Amino acid sequence: MREIQASQITEVVARLCIEANEHLPEDVKCAIKNCRACEDWEIAQGVLDKIIENFEIADRECVPICQDTGMACVFLEIGQDVHITGGDLTAAVNEGVKKGYAEGYLRKSVVADPVRRGNTGDNTPAMIYTEIVPGEEIKVTVGPKGFGSENMSKIKMFTPSATVDDIVDFVVNVVKEADSNPCPPVVLGVGIGSDFEGVALLSKKALCRDISVRNSDDFYEDLENRMLTEINKLDIGAQGFGGDITALAVNIETAPTHIAGLPVAVNVGCHVTRHKELVL
């Protein structure tokens, strides 16, 4: 049994909160640059140039890419042979978020009550998702999620009579209705299967996958490509000014479901779809 100190988790979470907000993943940066290279619409070209300039400044100056530094979504893959000592896991994660958002001068965007509001002042509590896996390591992934894009996300509980065309239409219409609100070009995480809450989690986890990597199942790889093609016919374009590229990628994650169900969730990520990970 390997022991990991709770204080180590705090330090890692703090570091990843800062790094994720300052440095866009290389796969996303590459996709945006490729998008700019093939964009024909002059206004969209100019917008993409500004987007590229923005993340390059953020990289160079170590400042946030976006003013919305998000709600901290923390994914923990915890090896079953790990024992966490010296403190409570949830408290350790939240202390890391508090520390990272203070030291990184990141905007605190969490309210204590959904209706009565009231900013917590330190961006806690984080959204914490744990999964027990084989081994003696802990993989920590921090994905700050802004709500300009989060608010555009949707879930639909299809029945098994739904066709592939129905699923594609639903995903495309989510983007169509969102229009410029999620700061396109977007990245879409699509969950299919599980149950009501599980499919939403699948869609969020899909946003943490490298967007240059397609689904390992040929059927879903083809479906990702088909959805992306249809979305990019919408002519919403970069920041909603029109153009050839409305989405950079569609990532699908799936899970088994009930015989009477076919849940589908779409988690929308803006062009600043951020996440950083580290293994302890």
Helices and strands as residue ranges (DSSP letters): E 2-5, H 6-22, H 26-38, H 42-61, E 71-79, E 82-85, H 89-103, E 111-113, E 117-119, E 127-133, E 138-145, H 147-150, E 154-158, H 164-178, E 186-194, H 196-206, H 218-231, G 238-240, E 247-257, E 262-269, E 276-279
